[in-house]
Amino acid sequence: MDDYPYSELANQSSGQDIEDCQGTANQSPDSEGTAKDGEEEGSGRERWGNWVEFLLASVGLAVGTGNVWRFPYLAQKNGGGAFLVPYTIMLLVEGLPLLYLELALGQKMQKGFLKIWTSIRKEFTGIGVGQILVSFNMTAYFPMVMCWCMYYFYNSFKDPLPWTVCKVANDTCCAADKAKHFWYEDTLQATSSINEAGEMVGGIVACWIICWVLTYMCLFKGIQSSGKAAYFTATFPYLVLVCLFIRGVTLEGAGNGVKVLFTPDFQKLLDPNVWMDAAGQIFYSLSVGFGALICFGSYNPVKNNVTTDALLIGFINCGTSVFAAIVVYSVLGFRESKIGIAVKDVEGGPGLAFIAYTTAVAQMPLPQLWAAAFFFMMMLLAIDSEFGTIEACIGPLQDYPFFQRIRKEVLSLIVCVALCLIGLPLCSKAGIYVFTLWDTFSVSTPLLFIGIAECIAVAWFYGLDRFSDDIEEMTGGQPNIYWKICWKFVSPVVIGVVLIASLVKQSMEPATYTTYLGCDSTQQEIDPKTWTNKVPFPTWAQVVGALMVMVPVLPMPMIAAYYITTERYCPCREKKHKKKKPPHSANDGTDTTDMEMQ
């Protein structure tokens, strides 16, 4: 912490933090009392070793596996180059404003997001509770992506690659699509539906435990360890991407793959689902709404150009998505030239990484090298996002005395062990279906609710002018009118439209998942496309999914309603609070009136 160039300035400036925003947005806190409380709050807070650590950790949090396996698929499916139009618009009106808001809020307040929302107004405490719950939801299932990548990374050192050969001679099913057969039969050992749990898969369980050990090692010292880890985990994936890009674009047929990716189909822009996909991808890929960015910002000094930080992180993240798409589709173009599988014949998500890409890599010279590099990169992308989000779970808790008594290493261990045990059902033979259930319900919709609540709390209750003054204090200049309009009007409206459209779509079309039916070896012509089938989730799974949505969302209206009703109908609480005046001497210059108000 001593080598942080602005650490001393941060401790001094944090004294200008707010003290009591629990009244109306126009209420002005006492400056002297605020400064004193701010010094106490900010002086003992963890700090990044330097600005580079903050930038790398934030980029690592935002850039994840979705940049590699989700964005390329969405771009190709939704009009190719034309998809960049809604994608860029959503970045400007939705992604960057919320990213800027969260970083600035954390940097100014110098505390965890749970305390921040409470200090703005007690009724907004539920936003922080919802962020903690949605972060726990995400970190409970997301490490399975790293787990699968680790399993493939281990198998990448085998010669021949296991997804290029069949274990049983004359296995007509395996011969029809070796990569798909290896994914479902060897890696997942998938059952035919989510109703059939099956036993645990030994290899996946081992990888799952190793993943959590690695995660704990990266964050057990808080940002002191995760900040140092980011030097490797956030930079090495770019080195691998550059190597894969150089190799990919020089392969036969690479140009055709990139052409398929970016050839614009502007008719797609008339489809509202394309705009929903663009909004969703921007919102989730920037990691806004989880609270992690607020925590990361709070570890910065107050006098830091947060505007530049927000723009850098946002554009690096989206630039990475486009760059990764070129890498992936150049290799898929090579696959088409070698074995005739069309570039467009690809699924998003795990299917792109573990079936389509592995098939393509198997045709390259030195396939073990390129497979190992790709899956190691995916592991690093996953772990970076994972320990950043877990920090969002742990950081706010340490603002409270009870958790301050627990050493950071112990608290991190408790959280990691608990999440490891909660996620064990993902290691069963029905694990891929549980993963899909978790991924479909637990994060997407709650984040949209949280995003709207954040904009309303800051722009309408904390006060847009007041927030702008805070940014001027931190950066030396007021945010321009563009940011102000987005925070107060455009962003909440856009997110609200996406949320309503998403809820309407979910009510009209029940959520589905892809089941593995297996292969019928008695058929003369085996079509791998018939091995899987999309079916609606059973009723019990739909109920579980609804609960996953409600658990992070309900605290927001419930806590707000509690404070509104108790303050309106229980004035005795206020009188009781006023009687508890802090001790002071007659000569200390303290204004007793101000203390009563506080």
ZITAVEN-V505564 format. One record per residue. N is the residue number from 1. PHI is phi in whole degrees, 0 to 359 (NA if undefined). PSI is psi in whole degrees, -180 to 180 (none if undefined). Layout:
n=(N	N)
phi=(PHI	PHI)
psi=(PSI	PSI)
This chain:
n=(1	2	3	4	5	6	7	8	9	10	11	12	13	14	15	16	17	18	19	20	21	22	23	24	25	26	27	28	29	30	31	32	33	34	35	36	37	38	39	40	41	42	43	44	45	46	47	48	49	50	51	52	53	54	55	56	57	58	59	60	61	62	63	64	65	66	67	68	69	70	71	72	73	74	75	76	77	78	79	80	81	82	83	84	85	86	87	88	89	90	91	92	93	94	95	96	97	98	99	100	101	102	103	104	105	106	107	108	109	110	111	112	113	114	115	116	117	118	119	120	121	122	123	124	125	126	127	128	129	130	131	132	133	134	135	136	137	138	139	140	141	142	143	144	145	146	147	148	149	150	151	152	153	154	155	156	157	158	159	160	161	162	163	164	165	166	167	168	169	170	171	172	173	174	175	176	177	178	179	180	181	182	183	184	185	186	187	188	189	190	191	192	193	194	195	196	197	198	199	200	201	202	203	204	205	206	207	208	209	210	211	212	213	214	215	216	217	218	219	220	221	222	223	224	225	226	227	228	229	230	231	232	233	234	235	236	237	238	239	240	241	242	243	244	245	246	247	248	249	250	251	252	253	254	255	256	257	258	259	260	261	262	263	264	265	266	267	268	269	270	271	272	273	274	275	276	277	278	279	280	281	282	283	284	285	286	287	288	289	290	291	292	293	294	295	296	297	298	299	300	301	302	303	304	305	306	307	308	309	310	311	312	313	314	315	316	317	318	319	320	321	322	323	324	325	326	327	328	329	330	331	332	333	334	335	336	337	338	339	340	341	342	343	344	345	346	347	348	349	350	351	352	353	354	355	356	357	358	359	360	361	362	363	364	365	366	367	368	369	370	371	372	373	374	375	376	377	378	379	380	381	382	383	384	385	386	387	388	389	390	391	392	393	394	395	396	397	398	399	400	401	402	403	404	405	406	407	408	409	410	411	412	413	414	415	416	417	418	419	420	421	422	423	424	425	426	427	428	429	430	431	432	433	434	435	436	437	438	439	440	441	442	443	444	445	446	447	448	449	450	451	452	453	454	455	456	457	458	459	460	461	462	463	464	465	466	467	468	469	470	471	472	473	474	475	476	477	478	479	480	481	482	483	484	485	486	487	488	489	490	491	492	493	494	495	496	497	498	499	500	501	502	503	504	505	506	507	508	509	510	511	512	513	514	515	516	517	518	519	520	521	522	523	524	525	526	527	528	529	530	531	532	533	534	535	536	537	538	539	540	541	542	543	544	545	546	547	548	549	550	551	552	553	554	555	556	557	558	559	560	561	562	563	564	565	566	567	568	569	570	571	572	573	574	575	576	577	578	579	580	581	582	583	584	585	586	587	588	589	590	591	592	593	594	595	596	597	598)
phi=(NA	293	273	284	298	243	297	293	298	296	294	287	288	295	293	268	293	286	251	214	251	280	269	282	295	272	289	260	288	292	293	292	295	296	298	296	295	296	296	295	284	274	294	263	281	299	228	294	298	195	295	296	301	299	297	295	295	290	295	297	295	284	278	221	295	298	294	266	248	260	301	302	294	296	297	293	287	252	102	60	299	296	296	294	293	295	298	291	299	293	298	283	259	233	290	297	301	288	299	297	300	293	297	294	298	296	295	288	282	60	201	293	294	296	288	297	295	293	287	294	191	302	296	267	303	298	297	295	298	298	294	296	293	289	292	297	303	293	286	284	247	298	301	298	298	297	297	298	297	295	297	288	298	299	285	290	269	272	232	283	300	297	272	247	227	252	293	251	296	61	279	294	293	298	296	292	200	296	293	291	296	295	296	276	270	263	288	276	50	294	279	272	196	290	286	253	291	72	274	289	265	306	297	290	298	299	296	299	294	299	301	287	296	296	298	297	297	280	234	294	259	72	289	294	265	292	296	289	298	296	303	264	293	266	261	298	304	289	297	295	300	296	297	294	295	299	289	295	288	267	279	296	85	300	300	294	296	294	297	298	295	255	297	282	236	290	295	297	292	278	271	299	295	295	291	295	297	295	296	296	296	296	298	277	289	276	63	278	100	285	97	297	293	296	298	300	295	291	272	274	291	296	277	211	283	291	297	298	302	297	294	299	298	297	286	296	299	287	296	297	300	294	297	295	297	297	300	295	282	293	288	292	295	297	301	297	291	268	237	82	281	299	302	286	278	208	256	281	74	304	300	290	281	262	241	295	290	294	298	291	298	298	271	274	298	51	298	299	297	287	292	298	296	296	284	292	300	297	299	293	299	290	290	298	293	293	287	292	286	296	300	291	283	274	307	298	296	283	279	249	306	301	281	292	284	263	299	303	296	288	298	297	295	300	296	296	296	298	292	298	290	298	274	302	303	291	270	279	290	261	301	296	285	296	300	296	299	299	292	288	252	283	241	304	294	302	297	295	300	295	300	296	297	299	299	295	298	280	284	254	250	295	111	295	296	294	295	295	296	299	294	296	297	278	247	92	209	287	295	287	298	301	296	296	294	296	298	271	234	295	299	298	291	298	297	298	297	298	297	297	299	294	294	297	297	294	287	273	236	298	299	239	218	266	265	259	274	91	243	263	288	279	290	289	242	265	252	301	294	276	287	237	207	272	224	292	297	296	303	297	290	297	294	300	298	297	295	299	287	288	302	281	276	299	303	295	288	292	292	298	296	299	291	296	288	291	287	278	253	232	298	298	296	293	296	297	293	291	290	273	278	290	294	205	265	290	257	273	74	278	275	295	296	296	293	295	294	282)
psi=(-28	-29	7	120	-23	17	-41	-43	-36	-44	-33	-44	-29	-14	-13	13	163	152	-45	101	22	-6	-147	167	-25	-5	129	121	155	123	-38	-47	-36	-43	-42	-47	-38	-39	-42	-37	-43	-27	-33	9	147	152	149	149	-36	178	-33	-40	-44	-47	-47	-41	-40	-41	-42	-36	-44	-45	117	-165	-26	-29	-27	-39	-14	-50	-47	-41	-44	-40	-47	-38	-32	39	13	-125	-28	-27	-24	-22	-59	-32	-46	-41	-45	-32	-42	-35	-13	-54	-58	-42	-42	-37	-46	-45	-46	-45	-44	-40	-48	-42	-39	-46	-28	41	172	158	-26	-43	-31	-50	-35	-39	-30	-47	133	-30	-19	7	-33	-25	-46	-40	-44	-38	-40	-44	-41	-31	-41	-41	-47	-43	-14	-32	-25	-33	-15	-30	-47	-35	-48	-42	-38	-40	-42	-34	-43	-44	-12	-16	1	147	115	167	133	-22	11	-2	163	136	-33	129	145	28	99	-32	-48	-41	-27	-37	92	-40	-42	-38	-42	-39	-49	-39	-36	-52	-59	-32	47	142	-179	-10	170	-18	-16	99	-44	176	175	146	114	-49	-38	-38	-44	-46	-37	-45	-43	-40	-42	-32	-45	-40	-45	-40	-29	-22	4	-23	16	-145	-15	-33	-41	-33	-41	-39	-31	-24	-35	-50	-25	-22	-36	-38	-33	-35	-44	-43	-41	-43	-44	-35	-48	-43	-41	-47	-14	0	154	131	-1	-40	-37	-39	-45	-36	-43	-38	-45	-4	119	140	90	-14	-27	-25	-14	-9	118	-26	-30	-43	-35	-42	-41	-44	-44	-43	-42	-45	-46	-33	-26	-6	31	148	-24	-25	-12	-40	-33	-44	-46	-42	-34	-18	-1	159	155	-42	83	141	87	-26	-47	-41	-47	-44	-42	-51	-45	-48	-33	-43	-49	-34	-37	-39	-46	-44	-44	-35	-40	-43	-49	-46	-21	-38	-36	-32	-38	-41	-42	-40	-25	-47	4	4	123	146	-39	-12	74	147	155	170	-144	-33	-34	-44	-43	-9	-63	-49	-39	-36	-42	-44	-34	-22	-7	154	146	57	-33	-40	-48	-32	-46	-41	-44	-48	-27	-40	-44	-37	-44	-40	-40	-45	-33	-47	-34	-55	-22	-40	-35	-35	-32	-27	-39	-42	-53	-31	-32	1	-7	141	-39	-46	-21	-22	-14	128	146	-39	-39	-45	-42	-39	-44	-46	-46	-44	-43	-46	-34	-44	-40	-36	2	-34	-21	-18	1	176	-16	14	-38	-32	-38	-41	-45	-41	-49	-47	-33	-40	-36	-21	-50	-59	-45	-37	-36	-43	-44	-41	-44	-44	-38	-48	-44	-45	-44	-50	-31	-27	-50	-37	122	-41	-41	-42	-38	-39	-38	-44	-37	-39	-36	-36	-15	0	149	146	144	173	-28	-48	-41	-43	-40	-47	-40	-33	-60	-52	-51	-34	-46	-47	-39	-42	-45	-42	-47	-45	-39	-43	-40	-44	-42	-35	-29	-33	112	145	142	164	160	118	153	112	-19	-177	138	103	-9	-14	144	-42	115	123	112	-23	-22	-3	-23	160	138	127	155	149	143	166	-45	-36	-36	-39	-45	-42	-41	-39	-38	-35	-45	-33	-46	-24	-43	-34	-28	-56	-32	-46	-39	-44	-38	-49	-37	-46	-40	-37	-30	-41	-4	67	-17	-29	-41	-41	-41	-39	-37	-28	-24	71	139	147	141	155	163	-20	7	-1	14	136	109	-28	-44	-38	-36	-40	-33	none)
